[in-house]
Amino acid sequence: MKHRRIPKRRAVMAGAGALALAATATVTLANANAAPAPAATPTVAKLTSAAASTLASQLKTGTAGAFYDAKAKKLVVNVVSEAAAKVVRAKGAEARLVKHTLAQLDVARQTLKSKATIPGTAWGVDPQSNKVVVTADRTVKGAKLDRLTKVAKSLGDKVEVRHSKGEFKPFIGGGDAIWGSGARCSLGFNVVKDGQPYFLTAGHCGNAVKSWSDQQGGSEIATTEDSKFPGDDYSIAKYTGDTAHPSEVDLYNGSTQKITKAAEATVGEKVQRSGSTTQVHDGTVKALNASVNYQEGTVDGLIQTDVCAEPGDSGGALFDGESALGLTSGGSGDCSGGGETFFQPVPEALEAYGAQIG
């Protein structure tokens, strides 16, 4: 999403309680020698997606991934042992026994990286299927597709290959929003570093643009201080003039969403994205720690979603309520036919730059 920057351009812009079962019984000779009732199973808490994300961060050790069931409002945590299941249930989440550990799935990811890093492919751990899901775009065919298929088959049921009709690419384009050197992107989140105002956007945007304006051919409002792409996909720009920099994102309906913190995304979480090309769209987090092999190089550690995006949306904000989650990196498809979009996690960028949301 585009943050509010210059006033003249912005005229409009579960916890759950335990279920107590009350029962009345008459003691008779028939049940005097009955076995003791089994211990009550801890109740699965009904949670908001934000609360589920917090709980998931507390249950990473000894588990095999987690996802949020938005319909049931519960956190489901994969485990490979009953001992781990007991810990999960005691915390108020649902434990699900699965076949593969995160370590086993990570080995599969590393094999894909070493043997099948092919432009036009992407992969991430899907906790719902307990597999590494590989996506090949329309450019992966012939010998490349044969190579990918061979590597995937060698990994057995730990990997599933899917196909996309689109093409994976960074979403940068010419048009409106934050401008520079004939390219445009979308502002992600306003941040503070060393007491000074900055903003975050995508790394491939920072690579392309050093001096930013809020309109094509307009005066400079910020300069890129650093950018990372490929490998990561984030950059930071310092405001250079008297520019408003509230910690909020534009909802493109005359209102804004206040942003107060950064958070890690959770698979199954309902999220929103906004950018200067397609404005606001929503969807669901499908995988974490995803890798995308763009033509320009590989980016790791991304959030994979089914939210649509188009060129010019790069750098825009992915968020859930007041929580900043990600910066739009790239993907395939568009907002007419749909597709998948990948986001650089915000917490990583903040840590790298020593910055805070603000």
N, C-alpha and C positions, 0 to 999 in steps of 0.2 A: 504494500500500500504506500501511497504517497503521503508523507507527513506534511502538515501545515508548515510552511517555511516563511512566506512573505505575505504580510497582511493584505496588500493590494490584490493579490491573486487568490485570496481566500474569503471572498465576500460570503460564500456559502461552502461551504465544504461539508457425600451423603452419608454423611454418616448414618448408620442405621442402628436402631436399638435392638436388643435381643428379644426374641419372641418368648414370652412367658406362657407356659402351658399350665393352666390350672385344672386340676382333675380331682374329683371326689370319689373315693373308693371305700368300700366296706371290707374290712379284713375278715376273712372266713377261714375255716379249716382247709379249704381247697387251695388257697394261695399262701398259706402260712409258710410253706417251704419253697416258695418260688425263688428263682435266681434273681440276684440284684439287677436292677435296670441298668442298661449300658450308659456310659457317660454321654452327656449331651454333646452333639457336634457343634462347634462354634458357628454362629450364624454368619452367612456371607453378607457383608455390608453393602448397602445401596450407596453408590458413590457418584459424584459428578466426575466428569472427565479430568478436571484439574486435580481432584482429590485422588483419583485413580493413578494419575501420573506420579503424585507424591508417594503413594503407597508402593508403586512399582519400583521407584528408586530405592526403597528400603528392602526390597526383596530380590535383589540381583544375585546375591551370593547363594550358590547351591541350587539355582533354578535354571530353567532352559528357555527363558523368554516369557513375555507376558503380553496380553492384549486386553483392551477395554471392550466389554460387551455393552454397547450403548443402549440396546433395547432393554436388557435386564438391569442396566446400571450397576454392573459389577466388574471387578478386575479378575481375569482368569490368568493363572500363573502355571506355566508348564514345569513339571518336575519329573525326575526319573527314579525317585525312591519314596517310600512311604514316610520316612523320617523327614524329608524335605516337605512333603505334603502336609504333615502335622504343623510345621512351622508356618506355612502359608495360611492354613485354615485358622490358626490361632490369631493371625493378623487381620482376619476378616475378608480374605480373598478366597476365590475358588481354586482348588488345586486340581490340575489335570495331568495324569500320567501320560508321558509321551516316550517315543523310542529313542530320539536323538538328543544328545546333550549339546549345549551351545559350543563346547569345545570341538565336538565332531563336525558341527555345521561350519565352524570357523575354518577347520582344516579343508573342508570342501570349497569354501570361498577362496582360500589361498591357492588351492589347486586350479581353480578357474582363473585366478589372477595370473598365475605363472604359465598356464598352458592355453588360455582362451581369452586373453585381453585383445578383443577385436573391436574396432570402432563400430558403433551401432548396437552394442550390447550393454546390458545393465544387470546387476543382481543384488539381492538383499535377502536377509533372513526373514521369513514369514512365520511368526510363531503360531498362527492359526493352522497352517498345514504342517508345521514342524519340518520345514524344508528350506533350502536355498532356492528361491524362485529366480530363474534367469529369463530375461526378456531380450529378444532379438528384434531389431527394427527392420524395416523393409529393405535396407541396404545390405543386410547380412544374407548372402545367398551363395550358391556354388560351393567352391572349396572352403570358404569361410564358414558357411553353415555346416558343412560336413565336419569340419574341425571342431566346431562348437558341439555338435551332436555327439561326436565320439568322446569328447572329454566329459560331457554330462552323463553319458551312459556309463562311463567308468566309475562314476560316483554313486551309482545305484539309486535307491529311493531317497537319498538325501537331497537330490536336485530335481527340479521340474523346469522344463523349458516352455516358455510361452512366446507368442509372436505378436508384434505390434505393426499396424498398418502405417504408422507414422515414421518419423526419423528423429533420432535423439540429437538435439542441438541446443546450445545456449540461447535463451530468449532475448536477444538484443536486436534492436531495429531502429529505424529513423522515424521521428514523429514529434511527440510532445514530451512533457514531464521534465526530468533532469537531463540536460543536454550538454554535449561537448564533442568537438571534432567530428561533427556530422553523424554522431550516434546518440541514441537515447536509451535510458534505462529507467528504473523506478527507485525512488528512495525507499529504504527499508525501515530502519528505526533510528530515531535521534538518540544519541548517547552522550555521555560526559567522560572525558579523559583528561586527567591532570587539571580538573576544574574548568576545562574549556569545552565548548560545544562542537560536536562532530556528528556525522551520520554514517551508518553502515549501508552498504549495497553489495552487489555481487562482485566477486574478484575479477571475472572477465570484463565487467564494466570498468573497474578501476584500471585494468591493463590498457583499455582502449581510450580512456578519457582522463586527463590530468586536471583540467579546469572545467568546473561545472557551472551551469546556469539553470534557472528555472523556466527558461523559454528559449526557443531557437534563436540564436544570434543575440541573446540577452547578456546582461552584465554578469560577471562572475559572482557566485554566491559561496563557492567552496572549492578546495583543491584536494586532489587525492594525495594522501600521505603514504599509504601502503596498500598493496593488493596481492592476493594469493590465488593463482590459477595457472595451470591445473594443479592437481593434488588436493587442494581445498578450493573454495569458491567464495571468498569474502574480501572486502576492501573497506577502508575507512577514509573518510574525507573530512577535512577541517573547515568549518565555516569561516569565511574571511571578511564578512561584512556585518552590518546591523540587520541580521536576519532572524526572524522569530523561529524558535525551534522547540515547540512543545512536545512532550512525550505522548504522542497520539498518532493514530493513522486515519486516513481519509476513508470514509465509508461510501463516498460518492452519492450520497442522498441528502446532503446538507448537514450531516452530522459526522462526528468522529468517535473513534474508540480510544479511550484512555489506556495507555500501556504503563504498567507499574513494575513489571518484573520480567525476567527471562526464565524459561522453563524448558525441560526436556520433553519431547513429544512421546506419546505412547501409541502403539499400534491399536487401531480401532477408534482413536480419538477423533471427534468431529472438529474440523478446523475451517478457517476462512483465509482467503488470500485476496490481496488487492494489488493491482498494478495499473499503470497509466494507459495500457492498451485496452484491457478487457474489464477494468474496474473490479468489482467484488464478486468472487465465486467461492463456493464452499465444497467440502468433500471430506474424505476420511484418510487417515494415515494408514498406509498398507504395509510398510516395512521400515526398519531402521538400519543404520549402518550400511546403507546401500552404496554400491559402486556403479558409476556410469562411465562408459568409455566413449567420450565425445571424439570427434575428428581431431580436436585440438589436444587431447590427452585425457587421462583418467582422473576422475574426482572421486574420492572415497568418503565414507562416513556421512552420507546424505540421508535425508528423510524422504521416503518415497510415498506419494499420494496419488489419489485419482482426481485431484483438483485440476481443472484445465488452466492453461495459460498460453500466451502467444508472444511473438517478438515485441520487445519493448516493456514486457512485464518483468524482465530480469531485475533482480535486486529487491523487488517488492516484498512486502511483509506477509509472512504466514503467522497466524496468531489464533489463540483460543481465549476469548474474553480479554482480560488485562494482561495475559501472558504472551510475550514475544517468543516465537518458536523457531522460525527459519527465514532465510532469504532466498527468493526464487532463483534457482540456478538454470534449469533447462528441462527438456523433456521432449515428448512427441505429441502430435495431435493438435487440436485447437478447441476453442469454446463453442464450436458448432457441432463437431462430431465427437468431442471428448478426447481423452488421452490420459497420459500419466505425466506428472511433474515432480521434479526433485528439488529439494531445498537444503541449503547449507544451514546446519543448526546454529542458532544465535549464541548459545552459551560458549561454544568453542571460539567464536570470533571475539566475544567479549574478553575471554580469558587471554587470548593471544595478544590483544591490544591493551590489556589493563584498563578496560572501559566498563562503564555501568549504564544501564538503561536510565534515561533521564533527559 
